[in-house]
Amino acid sequence: MASLRAKPTAEVAWAVRRLCRMAGPPEIDIGSIADVVNDQARFAADVLAHVDGLDAAIRGLREPMVFTVEHAVGRPDPPHWVGAVVNQLNNDVTDLVQDAICGRGRPAIRTARSLFDHLLTVRDVTSAATLAERYERHRWVVWHDATELAERTHRGNLTRSEAHRRRLNRREIGPEARAALAAYGRGFRREWATADRRARAGTGLADDYEWYRLASAILHGSAGGVLGTYAEFRNGPHIHRTGSAFTLCPDALEWGLRWARLAYDALAPEVGAITRAMTDAIAEVEALTPEFRRLIEEHDRTLWTTNPTHLEAFVLVTRWPTPRQWYLRIVGSDWVRRAIEPSELIGDTAWLDKVIADARRDFPADTDCISIVVNLGHRRIYPDPDSGWTYSPQMFQHAGLNLRDPTRRAGFETVVREDLA
C-alpha cells in the first residue's frame, strides 16, 4: 500500500502546520473556512489515489441508489415509510462516505449513528403493521413542530411560499399531528418507537448497539468526546488538537456501511430484489476499509508531535524599577507572550520582590533586562487575552535565573538556568 507520508501533499503540510498543538508563533495561521474545505477535498483525492479501487467502488454506489429509489416510490400507492427510509438511507450513505474520505471523523460518526437508527427502523416496521403505522404518523408531528418552531423564531416579513406553508400546516398538518399525539400519548413527540434502542437491537445486534452507544458518548459532549483529537504524554502536557478526528473515520465507515447494508437487505421484501445491487455495491466499499484504516492511522500518526511544546513562566526584570511583568515563553525558543500574574501569588509576593531586587543590584552591564523563570508548581498562569506572541530574543541575551517553587519547608533558591538538570 502506498503511503501518504511518501508523497507529501498540501493537506499533509496543512495538517502538520495547523492540527498539531501550537502554543505560539503568530505566523501560524489556522486559515479560512474556504482553506479548510479545499484542503479536505485534496485529502480526499489523496485517499482515493492511495487506496486501490476505492474511487471505483464509491462511484459504484450511485446507480443502485437511483434504482432503489425508483423501485421504492415508483409503484402504485407505496407506503410512505418505504420512501422515507430509502431517502434517508441513500443520503446518509453518501454523507458517510464523503465525510470519511475527507477525514471528517466526527461528522462521519454522526452519520453512522443515523444509519444504525435506520436499520432498527426497517427491522421494526417490517415486523409489525402497527409499528409501520406509528412510524408513518410520526412525520406529522415532526413537520408540525418544525413549522411551529419556525413561527416562534422567525424575524422579518414572510415570503409568499412560507406564508402558504404555514397555512397548510394549520389546515392539514396540525390536525394530523394532534390526532397522532392523542392516539399515542405525549411521549410520541419525542420518539415514535415503543422500546429503547438496546431492546430493539436485541441479541442479533448486541455488539452493534455497544458501538452505537460508544459513538453516542463521543458526540454528546461527554469528557470522552475528545477521542481522536486529544493525547496525554507521561510527565508532559496534554495536547488538544484542533481539526479533524481522523482516527474516527475508519470505524465510522466500517460500522456505518455494515448497518446500511443490513438495512437495504431488510428492505428487500418491500422494495424488491433491486436492493441486492445496493448491498453488493456497499460490500465492495467495505472490502477496502482495512486498507483505508491503515492509511488513515498512518497519516494521523504524522500529526502528533513527538516533542510537545512546553511553556515556562518568567518575570521580566529591567534595569529600571517597573511593576512585575509576567510572560509565557515557548521553551527552546525566543517566542513570548504577556501573561496574567497567578492569582494565588497575590498578597504573597515578598519572596519574589526580594529576588527581583537582588537581580537589579547585580544587573549585567551589557543588557537592559534579564528573565527570572518561576517554577509555579501546581499554580496556573494564563496569557493576557489582549496580547499576542512576539519574537523577543533581546529578553534572553543572558542566561537569566530560575526561581524554584517556594514551599513552607524549603523556602526558595535561584540558579542559573543552564545549571538545571
C-alpha positions as CSV (number, residue, x, y, z in Angstrom):
1,M,0.0,0.0,0.0
2,A,1.3,3.4,-0.9
3,S,1.8,5.9,1.9
4,L,0.6,9.5,2.3
5,R,3.9,10.2,4.0
6,A,5.8,9.0,1.0
7,K,4.1,11.6,-1.2
8,P,3.8,14.9,0.8
9,T,0.7,16.9,-0.2
10,A,-0.8,20.3,0.6
11,E,-3.2,18.5,3.0
12,V,-0.3,16.9,4.9
13,A,1.5,20.2,5.1
14,W,-1.7,22.0,6.3
15,A,-2.4,19.3,8.9
16,V,1.1,19.4,10.3
17,R,1.0,23.1,10.4
18,R,-2.5,23.6,11.8
19,L,-3.7,20.5,13.5
20,C,-0.7,19.9,15.8
21,R,-0.9,21.7,19.1
22,M,0.9,25.0,18.5
23,A,1.3,27.3,21.5
24,G,2.8,30.2,19.9
25,P,4.4,31.6,16.7
26,P,1.9,34.1,15.4
27,E,2.7,33.4,11.8
28,I,0.9,30.0,12.1
29,D,-2.5,30.7,10.6
30,I,-5.5,28.4,11.0
31,G,-6.7,29.6,7.6
32,S,-10.2,30.4,6.5
33,I,-13.1,28.1,6.2
34,A,-12.5,28.0,2.4
35,D,-9.0,26.8,3.0
36,V,-10.2,24.0,5.2
37,V,-12.8,22.9,2.7
38,N,-10.2,22.9,-0.1
39,D,-7.7,21.0,2.0
40,Q,-10.3,18.4,2.8
41,A,-11.0,17.9,-0.9
42,R,-7.3,17.5,-1.6
43,F,-7.0,15.0,1.2
44,A,-10.0,13.0,-0.2
45,A,-8.2,13.0,-3.6
46,D,-5.1,11.6,-2.0
47,V,-7.1,8.9,-0.2
48,L,-8.8,7.8,-3.4
49,A,-5.4,7.7,-5.1
50,H,-3.7,5.6,-2.5
51,V,-6.4,3.1,-1.7
52,D,-6.6,1.0,-4.9
53,G,-10.2,0.5,-6.1
54,L,-11.8,2.8,-3.6
55,D,-12.7,5.5,-6.1
56,A,-14.4,3.0,-8.4
57,A,-16.2,1.3,-5.5
58,I,-17.7,4.6,-4.3
59,R,-18.8,5.5,-7.8
60,G,-20.4,2.1,-8.0
61,L,-22.9,3.1,-5.2
62,R,-24.7,5.8,-7.3
63,E,-26.6,3.7,-9.9
64,P,-28.0,1.2,-7.3
65,M,-29.1,4.1,-5.2
66,V,-31.1,5.5,-8.1
67,F,-32.7,2.2,-8.9
68,T,-33.6,1.6,-5.2
69,V,-35.5,4.9,-5.1
70,E,-37.3,4.2,-8.3
71,H,-38.5,0.8,-7.0
72,A,-39.4,2.2,-3.6
73,V,-41.6,5.0,-4.7
74,G,-42.4,4.2,-8.4
75,R,-45.0,1.5,-7.7
76,P,-48.7,2.4,-7.2
77,D,-49.6,3.5,-3.8
78,P,-46.3,2.8,-2.0
79,P,-46.3,3.1,1.8
80,H,-44.9,6.4,2.8
81,W,-42.4,4.8,5.3
82,V,-40.6,3.0,2.4
83,G,-39.7,6.2,0.6
84,A,-38.8,8.0,3.8
85,V,-36.4,5.2,4.9
86,V,-34.8,4.8,1.4
87,N,-34.4,8.6,1.1
88,Q,-32.5,8.9,4.4
89,L,-30.5,5.7,3.8
90,N,-29.2,6.9,0.4
91,N,-28.4,10.4,1.7
92,D,-26.7,9.2,4.8
93,V,-24.6,6.6,2.9
94,T,-23.5,9.5,0.6
95,D,-22.6,11.7,3.6
96,L,-20.8,8.9,5.4
97,V,-18.5,8.1,2.6
98,Q,-17.8,11.7,1.8
99,D,-17.0,12.7,5.4
100,A,-14.9,9.6,5.9
101,I,-12.6,10.1,2.9
102,C,-12.3,13.8,3.7
103,G,-11.0,12.9,7.2
104,R,-14.1,14.4,9.0
105,G,-14.3,11.9,11.8
106,R,-16.9,13.5,14.0
107,P,-19.5,14.1,11.2
108,A,-18.8,10.6,9.9
109,I,-19.6,9.2,13.4
110,R,-22.9,11.2,13.5
111,T,-24.0,9.8,10.2
112,A,-23.0,6.2,11.1
113,R,-25.3,6.5,14.2
114,S,-28.1,7.6,12.0
115,L,-27.6,4.5,9.8
116,F,-28.0,2.3,12.9
117,D,-31.3,4.1,13.6
118,H,-32.4,3.4,10.1
119,L,-31.6,-0.3,10.5
120,L,-33.6,-0.5,13.7
121,T,-36.5,1.3,11.9
122,V,-36.5,-1.1,9.0
123,R,-36.5,-4.1,11.3
124,D,-39.4,-2.7,13.3
125,V,-41.7,-1.5,10.6
126,T,-41.3,-4.7,8.5
127,S,-42.1,-6.8,11.6
128,A,-45.5,-5.3,12.5
129,A,-48.1,-3.2,10.7
130,T,-48.8,-1.3,13.9
131,L,-45.2,-0.1,14.1
132,A,-45.2,0.9,10.5
133,E,-48.3,3.0,11.1
134,R,-46.7,4.6,14.2
135,Y,-43.6,5.4,12.1
136,E,-45.7,7.0,9.3
137,R,-47.8,9.1,11.6
138,H,-44.8,10.4,13.4
139,R,-43.9,12.5,10.4
140,W,-47.0,14.8,11.0
141,V,-45.6,15.5,14.5
142,V,-42.2,16.4,13.2
143,W,-43.5,18.6,10.3
144,H,-45.9,20.3,12.7
145,D,-43.2,21.0,15.3
146,A,-40.8,22.3,12.6
147,T,-43.4,24.8,11.4
148,E,-44.4,25.8,14.9
149,L,-40.7,26.4,15.8
150,A,-40.1,28.5,12.7
151,E,-43.1,30.6,13.6
152,R,-41.8,31.3,17.1
153,T,-38.3,32.2,16.0
154,H,-38.9,33.9,12.6
155,R,-37.9,37.5,12.3
156,G,-38.9,39.8,9.4
157,N,-41.5,39.5,6.7
158,L,-42.7,36.2,5.4
159,T,-42.2,35.1,1.8
160,R,-45.3,34.0,0.0
161,S,-44.2,30.4,0.0
162,E,-43.5,30.5,3.7
163,A,-46.9,32.0,4.4
164,H,-48.6,29.3,2.3
165,R,-46.7,26.6,4.1
166,R,-47.9,27.9,7.4
167,R,-51.5,28.0,6.3
168,L,-51.1,24.4,5.1
169,N,-49.7,23.4,8.4
170,R,-52.7,24.9,10.3
171,R,-55.2,23.4,7.9
172,E,-53.8,19.9,7.3
173,I,-50.6,19.0,9.2
174,G,-51.7,20.4,12.5
175,P,-54.9,18.2,12.8
176,E,-52.9,15.1,11.8
177,A,-50.2,15.8,14.4
178,R,-52.8,16.4,17.2
179,A,-54.6,13.2,16.3
180,A,-51.3,11.2,16.4
181,L,-50.5,12.6,19.8
182,A,-54.0,11.9,21.1
183,A,-53.6,8.3,19.9
184,Y,-50.1,7.5,21.2
185,G,-49.6,9.9,24.0
186,R,-47.3,12.9,24.7
187,G,-44.2,10.8,24.6
188,F,-44.8,10.2,20.9
189,R,-43.5,13.6,20.2
190,R,-40.0,12.6,21.4
191,E,-39.8,9.1,20.0
192,W,-42.0,7.1,17.6
193,A,-40.7,3.6,18.7
194,T,-42.2,1.7,21.6
195,A,-38.9,0.5,23.1
196,D,-35.4,1.8,23.6
197,R,-32.6,1.1,21.2
198,R,-31.0,-1.6,23.3
199,A,-34.2,-3.6,23.4
200,R,-34.8,-3.0,19.7
201,A,-31.3,-4.2,18.8
202,G,-31.9,-7.4,20.7
203,T,-29.3,-10.2,20.7
204,G,-28.8,-10.1,17.0
205,L,-27.3,-6.6,17.1
206,A,-25.9,-6.6,20.6
207,D,-22.3,-5.8,19.5
208,D,-23.6,-3.2,17.1
209,Y,-25.5,-1.5,19.8
210,E,-22.4,-1.3,22.0
211,W,-20.6,0.6,19.2
212,Y,-23.6,2.8,18.7
213,R,-23.6,3.6,22.5
214,L,-19.8,4.5,22.3
215,A,-20.4,6.7,19.3
216,S,-23.2,8.5,21.3
217,A,-20.8,9.1,24.2
218,I,-18.3,10.7,21.8
219,L,-20.9,13.1,20.3
220,H,-23.0,14.0,23.3
221,G,-20.5,16.4,24.8
222,S,-19.0,13.9,27.3
223,A,-15.4,14.2,28.5
224,G,-14.5,11.3,26.3
225,G,-15.7,13.2,23.3
226,V,-12.2,14.4,22.6
227,L,-11.3,10.9,21.3
228,G,-9.2,11.3,18.2
229,T,-8.1,14.9,18.9
230,Y,-6.5,14.6,22.4
231,A,-3.3,13.0,23.7
232,E,-1.5,12.8,27.0
233,F,2.2,12.5,27.4
234,R,3.8,10.9,30.5
235,N,5.2,13.8,32.7
236,G,4.3,16.2,29.9
237,P,1.5,18.4,28.7
238,H,-1.9,17.3,27.5
239,I,-2.4,18.0,23.8
240,H,-5.7,19.2,22.4
241,R,-5.6,19.1,18.6
242,T,-7.9,21.5,16.7
243,G,-9.1,19.9,13.4
244,S,-10.3,16.6,12.1
245,A,-10.6,13.5,14.2
246,F,-9.0,11.3,11.5
247,T,-8.9,8.1,13.6
248,L,-12.7,8.1,14.0
249,C,-13.2,7.8,10.2
250,P,-12.4,4.0,9.7
251,D,-14.7,2.9,12.5
252,A,-17.5,5.2,11.3
253,L,-17.1,4.0,7.7
254,E,-16.9,0.3,8.7
255,W,-19.8,0.2,11.0
256,G,-22.0,2.7,9.1
257,L,-21.6,0.7,5.9
258,R,-22.5,-2.5,7.7
259,W,-25.7,-1.0,9.1
260,A,-26.6,0.4,5.7
261,R,-26.1,-2.9,4.0
262,L,-28.2,-4.7,6.6
263,A,-30.9,-2.1,6.3
264,Y,-31.1,-2.4,2.5
265,D,-31.1,-6.1,2.8
266,A,-34.1,-6.0,5.2
267,L,-35.9,-3.7,2.7
268,A,-35.9,-6.4,0.0
269,P,-39.5,-7.7,0.8
270,E,-40.9,-4.2,0.3
271,V,-38.6,-2.8,-2.4
272,G,-37.7,-6.0,-4.3
273,A,-34.5,-7.8,-5.4
274,I,-33.0,-4.5,-6.6
275,T,-31.7,-4.0,-3.1
276,R,-29.2,-6.8,-3.8
277,A,-27.4,-4.5,-6.2
278,M,-27.1,-1.9,-3.4
279,T,-25.9,-4.4,-0.8
280,D,-23.3,-5.7,-3.3
281,A,-22.1,-2.2,-4.0
282,I,-21.7,-1.4,-0.3
283,A,-19.8,-4.7,0.2
284,E,-17.3,-3.5,-2.5
285,V,-16.5,-0.5,-0.4
286,E,-16.5,-2.5,2.9
287,A,-13.8,-4.8,1.4
288,L,-11.5,-1.8,1.2
289,T,-12.0,-0.5,4.7
290,P,-8.9,-2.3,6.2
291,E,-6.6,-0.6,3.8
292,F,-8.4,2.7,4.4
293,R,-7.9,2.2,8.1
294,R,-4.1,1.6,7.7
295,L,-3.8,4.7,5.6
296,I,-5.7,6.9,8.0
297,E,-3.9,5.7,11.1
298,E,-0.5,6.2,9.4
299,H,-1.5,9.7,8.4
300,D,-2.8,10.5,11.9
301,R,0.5,9.5,13.5
302,T,2.3,12.1,11.5
303,L,0.2,14.8,13.0
304,W,1.1,14.2,16.7
305,T,4.3,15.9,17.7
306,T,6.8,13.7,19.4
307,N,8.2,16.7,21.2
308,P,5.2,18.6,22.6
309,T,5.5,22.3,23.1
310,H,6.4,23.2,26.7
311,L,5.8,26.6,28.2
312,E,7.6,28.3,31.1
313,A,6.5,31.4,33.0
314,F,9.0,34.1,33.8
315,V,9.2,37.6,35.2
316,L,11.0,40.2,33.1
317,V,13.3,42.3,35.2
318,T,14.5,45.6,33.7
319,R,17.3,47.9,34.8
320,W,14.8,50.4,36.0
321,P,12.1,49.8,38.7
322,T,8.9,48.8,37.0
323,P,5.8,46.7,38.0
324,R,6.2,43.0,37.7
325,Q,5.8,41.9,34.1
326,W,4.8,38.2,33.6
327,Y,5.4,36.4,30.4
328,L,5.0,32.9,28.9
329,R,7.8,31.5,26.8
330,I,7.9,28.5,24.4
331,V,10.8,26.6,25.9
332,G,13.8,26.4,23.5
333,S,12.7,29.5,21.5
334,D,12.5,33.3,21.9
335,W,8.7,33.5,21.4
336,V,7.0,35.2,24.3
337,R,3.6,36.4,25.3
338,R,2.4,38.7,28.1
339,A,0.7,36.8,30.9
340,I,-1.5,37.5,33.9
341,E,0.1,37.1,37.3
342,P,-1.2,33.9,39.0
343,S,-4.0,34.8,41.4
344,E,-2.5,32.5,44.1
345,L,0.5,34.8,44.3
346,I,-1.4,38.0,45.1
347,G,-0.6,39.1,48.6
348,D,2.3,36.6,48.9
349,T,5.0,38.0,46.6
350,A,7.5,39.3,49.1
351,W,9.8,36.4,48.2
352,L,9.6,37.3,44.5
353,D,10.1,41.0,45.1
354,K,13.3,40.2,47.1
355,V,14.6,38.1,44.2
356,I,13.9,40.9,41.7
357,A,15.6,43.5,43.9
358,D,18.7,41.2,44.2
359,A,18.7,40.8,40.5
360,R,18.7,44.5,39.9
361,R,21.5,45.0,42.3
362,D,23.7,42.7,40.4
363,F,22.4,43.7,36.9
364,P,24.8,42.9,34.0
365,A,26.3,46.0,32.4
366,D,25.7,44.9,28.8
367,T,21.9,44.4,28.9
368,D,18.8,46.2,30.0
369,C,16.7,43.2,31.0
370,I,17.0,39.7,32.3
371,S,14.4,36.9,32.9
372,I,13.6,35.1,36.1
373,V,11.8,31.8,35.3
374,V,9.4,30.9,38.1
375,N,8.6,27.3,38.6
376,L,4.9,27.6,39.6
377,G,4.3,24.0,40.6
378,H,0.6,23.4,40.7
379,R,-0.3,27.0,40.1
380,R,-1.9,28.0,36.8
381,I,-0.9,31.0,34.7
382,Y,-2.9,32.4,31.8
383,P,-1.9,34.5,28.8
384,D,-3.1,38.1,28.6
385,P,-6.0,37.9,26.2
386,D,-5.1,41.3,24.7
387,S,-1.5,40.2,23.9
388,G,0.0,38.1,21.1
389,W,3.1,36.1,20.6
390,T,6.2,38.1,19.8
391,Y,9.7,37.2,18.9
392,S,11.9,38.8,21.6
393,P,15.5,37.5,21.7
394,Q,16.6,40.6,23.5
395,M,14.9,39.3,26.6
396,F,17.3,36.3,26.7
397,Q,20.8,37.8,26.0
398,H,21.8,36.5,29.4
399,A,21.0,33.1,30.8
400,G,18.8,34.5,33.5
401,L,17.7,32.9,36.7
402,N,15.4,30.1,37.6
403,L,13.3,30.5,40.7
404,R,12.3,27.2,42.2
405,D,8.8,27.0,43.7
406,P,8.8,28.2,47.3
407,T,7.3,26.0,49.9
408,R,6.8,26.2,53.7
409,R,9.5,23.7,54.2
410,A,12.2,24.6,51.7
411,G,12.0,28.3,51.0
412,F,13.4,29.1,47.6
413,E,16.6,29.4,45.7
414,T,17.8,30.7,42.4
415,V,20.2,29.1,40.0
416,V,21.5,29.8,36.5
417,R,19.1,28.1,34.1
418,E,21.9,26.2,32.3
419,D,22.8,24.5,35.6
420,L,19.4,22.9,36.0
421,A,19.2,19.2,35.2
